[in-house]
Amino acid sequence: MEDQMRIVFDPAEREALQADARQRAHDDPRVAYVLERLAAEGIDLEACKDWEDLRLEAGLPPRDEPTPHVA
């Protein structure tokens, strides 16, 4: 199996993320879900995308192009 580039959290960090997830569960369950997944799985750096790639996928112009003025 290939080595994956992954950020994992130590036990104290994992517990802090889980505590934050529990606190946010009623107010914002989506954020709570993300925090819980981060605590459990870490972050797969190979799956991360560059901000510019996300802009282009969304159909936005590259950041170096001037933005047309909208009135």
PDB file of N, CA, C and O in Angstrom, chain B, residues numbered from 101:
ATOM      1  N   MET B 101       0.839  -1.187   0.000  1.00  0.00           N
ATOM      2  CA  MET B 101       0.000   0.000   0.000  1.00  0.00           C
ATOM      3  C   MET B 101       0.880   1.245   0.000  1.00  0.00           C
ATOM      4  O   MET B 101       1.881   1.306   0.714  1.00  0.00           O
ATOM      5  N   GLU B 102       0.504   2.226  -0.797  1.00  0.00           N
ATOM      6  CA  GLU B 102       1.272   3.456  -0.892  1.00  0.00           C
ATOM      7  C   GLU B 102       1.166   4.271   0.389  1.00  0.00           C
ATOM      8  O   GLU B 102       0.161   4.225   1.099  1.00  0.00           O
ATOM      9  N   ASP B 103       2.236   5.021   0.664  1.00  0.00           N
ATOM     10  CA  ASP B 103       2.173   5.965   1.782  1.00  0.00           C
ATOM     11  C   ASP B 103       1.286   7.125   1.372  1.00  0.00           C
ATOM     12  O   ASP B 103       1.456   7.696   0.295  1.00  0.00           O
ATOM     13  N   GLN B 104       0.353   7.467   2.220  1.00  0.00           N
ATOM     14  CA  GLN B 104      -0.518   8.592   1.954  1.00  0.00           C
ATOM     15  C   GLN B 104      -0.045   9.780   2.769  1.00  0.00           C
ATOM     16  O   GLN B 104       0.430   9.637   3.895  1.00  0.00           O
ATOM     17  N   MET B 105      -0.185  10.953   2.174  1.00  0.00           N
ATOM     18  CA  MET B 105       0.101  12.172   2.919  1.00  0.00           C
ATOM     19  C   MET B 105      -1.172  12.524   3.673  1.00  0.00           C
ATOM     20  O   MET B 105      -2.199  12.836   3.071  1.00  0.00           O
ATOM     21  N   ARG B 106      -1.092  12.471   4.991  1.00  0.00           N
ATOM     22  CA  ARG B 106      -2.272  12.674   5.810  1.00  0.00           C
ATOM     23  C   ARG B 106      -1.882  13.395   7.083  1.00  0.00           C
ATOM     24  O   ARG B 106      -0.856  13.102   7.697  1.00  0.00           O
ATOM     25  N   ILE B 107      -2.723  14.350   7.468  1.00  0.00           N
ATOM     26  CA  ILE B 107      -2.556  15.006   8.761  1.00  0.00           C
ATOM     27  C   ILE B 107      -3.423  14.239   9.750  1.00  0.00           C
ATOM     28  O   ILE B 107      -4.623  14.066   9.535  1.00  0.00           O
ATOM     29  N   VAL B 108      -2.817  13.789  10.817  1.00  0.00           N
ATOM     30  CA  VAL B 108      -3.576  13.132  11.881  1.00  0.00           C
ATOM     31  C   VAL B 108      -3.391  13.940  13.156  1.00  0.00           C
ATOM     32  O   VAL B 108      -2.383  14.623  13.340  1.00  0.00           O
ATOM     33  N   PHE B 109      -4.371  13.850  14.019  1.00  0.00           N
ATOM     34  CA  PHE B 109      -4.358  14.645  15.237  1.00  0.00           C
ATOM     35  C   PHE B 109      -3.975  13.778  16.425  1.00  0.00           C
ATOM     36  O   PHE B 109      -4.360  12.612  16.507  1.00  0.00           O
ATOM     37  N   ASP B 110      -3.209  14.364  17.352  1.00  0.00           N
ATOM     38  CA  ASP B 110      -2.866  13.618  18.555  1.00  0.00           C
ATOM     39  C   ASP B 110      -4.127  13.495  19.419  1.00  0.00           C
ATOM     40  O   ASP B 110      -5.113  14.183  19.159  1.00  0.00           O
ATOM     41  N   PRO B 111      -4.112  12.628  20.445  1.00  0.00           N
ATOM     42  CA  PRO B 111      -5.318  12.393  21.237  1.00  0.00           C
ATOM     43  C   PRO B 111      -5.946  13.656  21.832  1.00  0.00           C
ATOM     44  O   PRO B 111      -7.171  13.775  21.859  1.00  0.00           O
ATOM     45  N   ALA B 112      -5.136  14.591  22.306  1.00  0.00           N
ATOM     46  CA  ALA B 112      -5.689  15.821  22.897  1.00  0.00           C
ATOM     47  C   ALA B 112      -6.392  16.666  21.836  1.00  0.00           C
ATOM     48  O   ALA B 112      -7.470  17.207  22.083  1.00  0.00           O
ATOM     49  N   GLU B 113      -5.779  16.778  20.654  1.00  0.00           N
ATOM     50  CA  GLU B 113      -6.406  17.539  19.565  1.00  0.00           C
ATOM     51  C   GLU B 113      -7.694  16.860  19.106  1.00  0.00           C
ATOM     52  O   GLU B 113      -8.699  17.523  18.849  1.00  0.00           O
ATOM     53  N   ARG B 114      -7.653  15.541  19.008  1.00  0.00           N
ATOM     54  CA  ARG B 114      -8.834  14.774  18.599  1.00  0.00           C
ATOM     55  C   ARG B 114      -9.981  14.977  19.591  1.00  0.00           C
ATOM     56  O   ARG B 114     -11.127  15.179  19.190  1.00  0.00           O
ATOM     57  N   GLU B 115      -9.671  14.922  20.868  1.00  0.00           N
ATOM     58  CA  GLU B 115     -10.697  15.135  21.895  1.00  0.00           C
ATOM     59  C   GLU B 115     -11.262  16.547  21.830  1.00  0.00           C
ATOM     60  O   GLU B 115     -12.461  16.741  22.030  1.00  0.00           O
ATOM     61  N   ALA B 116     -10.405  17.548  21.549  1.00  0.00           N
ATOM     62  CA  ALA B 116     -10.872  18.931  21.431  1.00  0.00           C
ATOM     63  C   ALA B 116     -11.804  19.090  20.237  1.00  0.00           C
ATOM     64  O   ALA B 116     -12.828  19.767  20.336  1.00  0.00           O
ATOM     65  N   LEU B 117     -11.460  18.472  19.109  1.00  0.00           N
ATOM     66  CA  LEU B 117     -12.339  18.526  17.936  1.00  0.00           C
ATOM     67  C   LEU B 117     -13.685  17.856  18.232  1.00  0.00           C
ATOM     68  O   LEU B 117     -14.736  18.366  17.845  1.00  0.00           O
ATOM     69  N   GLN B 118     -13.643  16.730  18.908  1.00  0.00           N
ATOM     70  CA  GLN B 118     -14.883  16.031  19.247  1.00  0.00           C
ATOM     71  C   GLN B 118     -15.728  16.845  20.219  1.00  0.00           C
ATOM     72  O   GLN B 118     -16.953  16.868  20.101  1.00  0.00           O
ATOM     73  N   ALA B 119     -15.093  17.509  21.173  1.00  0.00           N
ATOM     74  CA  ALA B 119     -15.834  18.359  22.112  1.00  0.00           C
ATOM     75  C   ALA B 119     -16.481  19.529  21.367  1.00  0.00           C
ATOM     76  O   ALA B 119     -17.630  19.875  21.642  1.00  0.00           O
ATOM     77  N   ASP B 120     -15.751  20.142  20.423  1.00  0.00           N
ATOM     78  CA  ASP B 120     -16.325  21.211  19.614  1.00  0.00           C
ATOM     79  C   ASP B 120     -17.503  20.689  18.791  1.00  0.00           C
ATOM     80  O   ASP B 120     -18.516  21.372  18.647  1.00  0.00           O
ATOM     81  N   ALA B 121     -17.367  19.499  18.264  1.00  0.00           N
ATOM     82  CA  ALA B 121     -18.460  18.905  17.477  1.00  0.00           C
ATOM     83  C   ALA B 121     -19.706  18.730  18.337  1.00  0.00           C
ATOM     84  O   ALA B 121     -20.813  19.031  17.892  1.00  0.00           O
ATOM     85  N   ARG B 122     -19.535  18.249  19.561  1.00  0.00           N
ATOM     86  CA  ARG B 122     -20.691  18.065  20.451  1.00  0.00           C
ATOM     87  C   ARG B 122     -21.352  19.400  20.781  1.00  0.00           C
ATOM     88  O   ARG B 122     -22.578  19.489  20.848  1.00  0.00           O
ATOM     89  N   GLN B 123     -20.540  20.440  20.986  1.00  0.00           N
ATOM     90  CA  GLN B 123     -21.097  21.756  21.310  1.00  0.00           C
ATOM     91  C   GLN B 123     -21.877  22.350  20.141  1.00  0.00           C
ATOM     92  O   GLN B 123     -22.862  23.057  20.351  1.00  0.00           O
ATOM     93  N   ARG B 124     -21.456  22.075  18.939  1.00  0.00           N
ATOM     94  CA  ARG B 124     -22.089  22.663  17.757  1.00  0.00           C
ATOM     95  C   ARG B 124     -23.209  21.805  17.178  1.00  0.00           C
ATOM     96  O   ARG B 124     -23.905  22.242  16.261  1.00  0.00           O
ATOM     97  N   ALA B 125     -23.391  20.617  17.687  1.00  0.00           N
ATOM     98  CA  ALA B 125     -24.321  19.664  17.089  1.00  0.00           C
ATOM     99  C   ALA B 125     -25.731  20.224  16.934  1.00  0.00           C
ATOM    100  O   ALA B 125     -26.368  19.978  15.910  1.00  0.00           O
ATOM    101  N   HIS B 126     -26.233  20.958  17.902  1.00  0.00           N
ATOM    102  CA  HIS B 126     -27.605  21.463  17.812  1.00  0.00           C
ATOM    103  C   HIS B 126     -27.695  22.716  16.956  1.00  0.00           C
ATOM    104  O   HIS B 126     -28.676  22.906  16.237  1.00  0.00           O
ATOM    105  N   ASP B 127     -26.677  23.577  17.025  1.00  0.00           N
ATOM    106  CA  ASP B 127     -26.712  24.836  16.280  1.00  0.00           C
ATOM    107  C   ASP B 127     -26.349  24.670  14.809  1.00  0.00           C
ATOM    108  O   ASP B 127     -26.988  25.264  13.940  1.00  0.00           O
ATOM    109  N   ASP B 128     -25.344  23.878  14.529  1.00  0.00           N
ATOM    110  CA  ASP B 128     -24.893  23.693  13.147  1.00  0.00           C
ATOM    111  C   ASP B 128     -24.403  22.262  12.964  1.00  0.00           C
ATOM    112  O   ASP B 128     -23.203  22.001  13.057  1.00  0.00           O
ATOM    113  N   PRO B 129     -25.317  21.338  12.704  1.00  0.00           N
ATOM    114  CA  PRO B 129     -24.932  19.933  12.597  1.00  0.00           C
ATOM    115  C   PRO B 129     -23.944  19.640  11.467  1.00  0.00           C
ATOM    116  O   PRO B 129     -23.183  18.675  11.547  1.00  0.00           O
ATOM    117  N   ARG B 130     -23.949  20.464  10.417  1.00  0.00           N
ATOM    118  CA  ARG B 130     -22.987  20.231   9.325  1.00  0.00           C
ATOM    119  C   ARG B 130     -21.565  20.480   9.786  1.00  0.00           C
ATOM    120  O   ARG B 130     -20.662  19.710   9.461  1.00  0.00           O
ATOM    121  N   VAL B 131     -21.356  21.552  10.541  1.00  0.00           N
ATOM    122  CA  VAL B 131     -20.024  21.836  11.070  1.00  0.00           C
ATOM    123  C   VAL B 131     -19.627  20.749  12.062  1.00  0.00           C
ATOM    124  O   VAL B 131     -18.481  20.299  12.072  1.00  0.00           O
ATOM    125  N   ALA B 132     -20.573  20.328  12.894  1.00  0.00           N
ATOM    126  CA  ALA B 132     -20.292  19.261  13.858  1.00  0.00           C
ATOM    127  C   ALA B 132     -19.860  17.984  13.144  1.00  0.00           C
ATOM    128  O   ALA B 132     -18.929  17.306  13.580  1.00  0.00           O
ATOM    129  N   TYR B 133     -20.536  17.661  12.053  1.00  0.00           N
ATOM    130  CA  TYR B 133     -20.194  16.464  11.281  1.00  0.00           C
ATOM    131  C   TYR B 133     -18.771  16.563  10.730  1.00  0.00           C
ATOM    132  O   TYR B 133     -18.009  15.599  10.806  1.00  0.00           O
ATOM    133  N   VAL B 134     -18.413  17.710  10.182  1.00  0.00           N
ATOM    134  CA  VAL B 134     -17.076  17.894   9.620  1.00  0.00           C
ATOM    135  C   VAL B 134     -16.018  17.781  10.719  1.00  0.00           C
ATOM    136  O   VAL B 134     -14.993  17.126  10.528  1.00  0.00           O
ATOM    137  N   LEU B 135     -16.263  18.414  11.864  1.00  0.00           N
ATOM    138  CA  LEU B 135     -15.297  18.327  12.967  1.00  0.00           C
ATOM    139  C   LEU B 135     -15.121  16.890  13.441  1.00  0.00           C
ATOM    140  O   LEU B 135     -14.002  16.460  13.722  1.00  0.00           O
ATOM    141  N   GLU B 136     -16.210  16.155  13.531  1.00  0.00           N
ATOM    142  CA  GLU B 136     -16.138  14.757  13.966  1.00  0.00           C
ATOM    143  C   GLU B 136     -15.350  13.921  12.959  1.00  0.00           C
ATOM    144  O   GLU B 136     -14.531  13.088  13.348  1.00  0.00           O
ATOM    145  N   ARG B 137     -15.595  14.138  11.678  1.00  0.00           N
ATOM    146  CA  ARG B 137     -14.851  13.394  10.646  1.00  0.00           C
ATOM    147  C   ARG B 137     -13.371  13.751  10.671  1.00  0.00           C
ATOM    148  O   ARG B 137     -12.521  12.874  10.520  1.00  0.00           O
ATOM    149  N   LEU B 138     -13.051  15.042  10.860  1.00  0.00           N
ATOM    150  CA  LEU B 138     -11.647  15.436  10.961  1.00  0.00           C
ATOM    151  C   LEU B 138     -10.975  14.735  12.136  1.00  0.00           C
ATOM    152  O   LEU B 138      -9.852  14.243  12.021  1.00  0.00           O
ATOM    153  N   ALA B 139     -11.672  14.696  13.263  1.00  0.00           N
ATOM    154  CA  ALA B 139     -11.108  14.050  14.447  1.00  0.00           C
ATOM    155  C   ALA B 139     -10.861  12.564  14.193  1.00  0.00           C
ATOM    156  O   ALA B 139      -9.828  12.024  14.588  1.00  0.00           O
ATOM    157  N   ALA B 140     -11.805  11.915  13.538  1.00  0.00           N
ATOM    158  CA  ALA B 140     -11.716  10.471  13.328  1.00  0.00           C
ATOM    159  C   ALA B 140     -10.742  10.090  12.218  1.00  0.00           C
ATOM    160  O   ALA B 140     -10.005   9.113  12.352  1.00  0.00           O
ATOM    161  N   GLU B 141     -10.731  10.846  11.129  1.00  0.00           N
ATOM    162  CA  GLU B 141      -9.996  10.426   9.938  1.00  0.00           C
ATOM    163  C   GLU B 141      -8.769  11.259   9.617  1.00  0.00           C
ATOM    164  O   GLU B 141      -7.927  10.824   8.832  1.00  0.00           O
ATOM    165  N   GLY B 142      -8.643  12.440  10.199  1.00  0.00           N
ATOM    166  CA  GLY B 142      -7.554  13.331   9.817  1.00  0.00           C
ATOM    167  C   GLY B 142      -7.873  13.978   8.485  1.00  0.00           C
ATOM    168  O   GLY B 142      -9.035  14.046   8.083  1.00  0.00           O
ATOM    169  N   ILE B 143      -6.852  14.451   7.805  1.00  0.00           N
ATOM    170  CA  ILE B 143      -7.025  15.140   6.535  1.00  0.00           C
ATOM    171  C   ILE B 143      -6.140  14.458   5.499  1.00  0.00           C
ATOM    172  O   ILE B 143      -4.925  14.363   5.673  1.00  0.00           O
ATOM    173  N   ASP B 144      -6.753  13.990   4.432  1.00  0.00           N
ATOM    174  CA  ASP B 144      -6.024  13.373   3.324  1.00  0.00           C
ATOM    175  C   ASP B 144      -5.521  14.492   2.425  1.00  0.00           C
ATOM    176  O   ASP B 144      -6.297  15.091   1.681  1.00  0.00           O
ATOM    177  N   LEU B 145      -4.231  14.772   2.492  1.00  0.00           N
ATOM    178  CA  LEU B 145      -3.663  15.881   1.724  1.00  0.00           C
ATOM    179  C   LEU B 145      -3.683  15.621   0.223  1.00  0.00           C
ATOM    180  O   LEU B 145      -3.647  16.564  -0.567  1.00  0.00           O
ATOM    181  N   GLU B 146      -3.740  14.352  -0.180  1.00  0.00           N
ATOM    182  CA  GLU B 146      -3.796  14.028  -1.600  1.00  0.00           C
ATOM    183  C   GLU B 146      -5.152  14.409  -2.195  1.00  0.00           C
ATOM    184  O   GLU B 146      -5.250  14.647  -3.399  1.00  0.00           O
ATOM    185  N   ALA B 147      -6.191  14.469  -1.371  1.00  0.00           N
ATOM    186  CA  ALA B 147      -7.527  14.801  -1.855  1.00  0.00           C
ATOM    187  C   ALA B 147      -7.820  16.294  -1.797  1.00  0.00           C
ATOM    188  O   ALA B 147      -8.864  16.735  -2.277  1.00  0.00           O
ATOM    189  N   CYS B 148      -6.916  17.075  -1.219  1.00  0.00           N
ATOM    190  CA  CYS B 148      -7.132  18.523  -1.116  1.00  0.00           C
ATOM    191  C   CYS B 148      -6.955  19.166  -2.480  1.00  0.00           C
ATOM    192  O   CYS B 148      -6.141  18.732  -3.294  1.00  0.00           O
ATOM    193  N   LYS B 149      -7.739  20.213  -2.709  1.00  0.00           N
ATOM    194  CA  LYS B 149      -7.644  20.942  -3.967  1.00  0.00           C
ATOM    195  C   LYS B 149      -7.183  22.361  -3.700  1.00  0.00           C
ATOM    196  O   LYS B 149      -7.462  22.949  -2.655  1.00  0.00           O
ATOM    197  N   ASP B 150      -6.478  22.884  -4.667  1.00  0.00           N
ATOM    198  CA  ASP B 150      -6.013  24.255  -4.629  1.00  0.00           C
ATOM    199  C   ASP B 150      -7.207  25.195  -4.792  1.00  0.00           C
ATOM    200  O   ASP B 150      -8.156  24.873  -5.507  1.00  0.00           O
ATOM    201  N   TRP B 151      -7.163  26.341  -4.138  1.00  0.00           N
ATOM    202  CA  TRP B 151      -8.240  27.323  -4.219  1.00  0.00           C
ATOM    203  C   TRP B 151      -8.507  27.719  -5.668  1.00  0.00           C
ATOM    204  O   TRP B 151      -9.662  27.861  -6.071  1.00  0.00           O
ATOM    205  N   GLU B 152      -7.456  27.896  -6.443  1.00  0.00           N
ATOM    206  CA  GLU B 152      -7.623  28.290  -7.849  1.00  0.00           C
ATOM    207  C   GLU B 152      -8.338  27.196  -8.641  1.00  0.00           C
ATOM    208  O   GLU B 152      -9.169  27.498  -9.498  1.00  0.00           O
ATOM    209  N   ASP B 153      -8.022  25.927  -8.364  1.00  0.00           N
ATOM    210  CA  ASP B 153      -8.719  24.828  -9.040  1.00  0.00           C
ATOM    211  C   ASP B 153     -10.211  24.844  -8.708  1.00  0.00           C
ATOM    212  O   ASP B 153     -11.048  24.621  -9.584  1.00  0.00           O
ATOM    213  N   LEU B 154     -10.540  25.107  -7.452  1.00  0.00           N
ATOM    214  CA  LEU B 154     -11.947  25.173  -7.061  1.00  0.00           C
ATOM    215  C   LEU B 154     -12.659  26.324  -7.770  1.00  0.00           C
ATOM    216  O   LEU B 154     -13.807  26.179  -8.191  1.00  0.00           O
ATOM    217  N   ARG B 155     -11.985  27.460  -7.902  1.00  0.00           N
ATOM    218  CA  ARG B 155     -12.575  28.608  -8.618  1.00  0.00           C
ATOM    219  C   ARG B 155     -12.883  28.231 -10.061  1.00  0.00           C
ATOM    220  O   ARG B 155     -13.976  28.510 -10.555  1.00  0.00           O
ATOM    221  N   LEU B 156     -11.927  27.596 -10.741  1.00  0.00           N
ATOM    222  CA  LEU B 156     -12.118  27.230 -12.132  1.00  0.00           C
ATOM    223  C   LEU B 156     -13.230  26.191 -12.296  1.00  0.00           C
ATOM    224  O   LEU B 156     -14.017  26.271 -13.239  1.00  0.00           O
ATOM    225  N   GLU B 157     -13.298  25.215 -11.381  1.00  0.00           N
ATOM    226  CA  GLU B 157     -14.367  24.210 -11.426  1.00  0.00           C
ATOM    227  C   GLU B 157     -15.743  24.852 -11.256  1.00  0.00           C
ATOM    228  O   GLU B 157     -16.731  24.371 -11.810  1.00  0.00           O
ATOM    229  N   ALA B 158     -15.800  25.941 -10.486  1.00  0.00           N
ATOM    230  CA  ALA B 158     -17.066  26.632 -10.256  1.00  0.00           C
ATOM    231  C   ALA B 158     -17.411  27.583 -11.405  1.00  0.00           C
ATOM    232  O   ALA B 158     -18.461  28.225 -11.382  1.00  0.00           O
ATOM    233  N   GLY B 159     -16.535  27.676 -12.409  1.00  0.00           N
ATOM    234  CA  GLY B 159     -16.797  28.537 -13.543  1.00  0.00           C
ATOM    235  C   GLY B 159     -16.386  29.982 -13.328  1.00  0.00           C
ATOM    236  O   GLY B 159     -16.755  30.857 -14.112  1.00  0.00           O
ATOM    237  N   LEU B 160     -15.621  30.240 -12.271  1.00  0.00           N
ATOM    238  CA  LEU B 160     -15.157  31.601 -12.006  1.00  0.00           C
ATOM    239  C   LEU B 160     -13.873  31.857 -12.783  1.00  0.00           C
ATOM    240  O   LEU B 160     -13.118  30.925 -13.060  1.00  0.00           O
ATOM    241  N   PRO B 161     -13.620  33.118 -13.137  1.00  0.00           N
ATOM    242  CA  PRO B 161     -12.382  33.404 -13.869  1.00  0.00           C
ATOM    243  C   PRO B 161     -11.173  33.242 -12.944  1.00  0.00           C
ATOM    244  O   PRO B 161     -11.298  33.333 -11.723  1.00  0.00           O
ATOM    245  N   PRO B 162     -10.012  33.003 -13.538  1.00  0.00           N
ATOM    246  CA  PRO B 162      -8.800  32.950 -12.716  1.00  0.00           C
ATOM    247  C   PRO B 162      -8.617  34.259 -11.958  1.00  0.00           C
ATOM    248  O   PRO B 162      -9.065  35.308 -12.420  1.00  0.00           O
ATOM    249  N   ARG B 163      -7.976  34.210 -10.824  1.00  0.00           N
ATOM    250  CA  ARG B 163      -7.821  35.397  -9.980  1.00  0.00           C
ATOM    251  C   ARG B 163      -6.985  36.478 -10.636  1.00  0.00           C
ATOM    252  O   ARG B 163      -7.122  37.649 -10.285  1.00  0.00           O
ATOM    253  N   ASP B 164      -6.125  36.123 -11.574  1.00  0.00           N
ATOM    254  CA  ASP B 164      -5.286  37.131 -12.190  1.00  0.00           C
ATOM    255  C   ASP B 164      -5.998  37.895 -13.312  1.00  0.00           C
ATOM    256  O   ASP B 164      -5.467  38.880 -13.826  1.00  0.00           O
ATOM    257  N   GLU B 165      -7.192  37.444 -13.689  1.00  0.00           N
ATOM    258  CA  GLU B 165      -7.973  38.183 -14.677  1.00  0.00           C
ATOM    259  C   GLU B 165      -8.764  39.271 -13.975  1.00  0.00           C
ATOM    260  O   GLU B 165      -9.286  39.047 -12.883  1.00  0.00           O
ATOM    261  N   PRO B 166      -8.861  40.448 -14.584  1.00  0.00           N
ATOM    262  CA  PRO B 166      -9.653  41.511 -13.940  1.00  0.00           C
ATOM    263  C   PRO B 166     -11.137  41.125 -13.893  1.00  0.00           C
ATOM    264  O   PRO B 166     -11.681  40.569 -14.847  1.00  0.00           O
ATOM    265  N   THR B 167     -11.757  41.427 -12.790  1.00  0.00           N
ATOM    266  CA  THR B 167     -13.180  41.163 -12.627  1.00  0.00           C
ATOM    267  C   THR B 167     -13.976  42.291 -13.278  1.00  0.00           C
ATOM    268  O   THR B 167     -13.737  43.462 -12.983  1.00  0.00           O
ATOM    269  N   PRO B 168     -14.929  41.952 -14.171  1.00  0.00           N
ATOM    270  CA  PRO B 168     -15.714  43.018 -14.782  1.00  0.00           C
ATOM    271  C   PRO B 168     -16.560  43.723 -13.731  1.00  0.00           C
ATOM    272  O   PRO B 168     -17.042  43.102 -12.783  1.00  0.00           O
ATOM    273  N   HIS B 169     -16.732  45.016 -13.911  1.00  0.00           N
ATOM    274  CA  HIS B 169     -17.544  45.802 -12.981  1.00  0.00           C
ATOM    275  C   HIS B 169     -19.008  45.513 -13.218  1.00  0.00           C
ATOM    276  O   HIS B 169     -19.468  45.472 -14.359  1.00  0.00           O
ATOM    277  N   VAL B 170     -19.728  45.317 -12.149  1.00  0.00           N
ATOM    278  CA  VAL B 170     -21.158  45.053 -12.230  1.00  0.00           C
ATOM    279  C   VAL B 170     -21.876  46.245 -11.619  1.00  0.00           C
ATOM    280  O   VAL B 170     -21.583  46.661 -10.498  1.00  0.00           O
ATOM    281  N   ALA B 171     -22.809  46.780 -12.369  1.00  0.00           N
ATOM    282  CA  ALA B 171     -23.558  47.952 -11.857  1.00  0.00           C
ATOM    283  C   ALA B 171     -24.872  47.525 -11.264  1.00  0.00           C
ATOM    284  O   ALA B 171     -25.635  48.364 -10.786  1.00  0.00           O
TER     285      ALA B 171
END
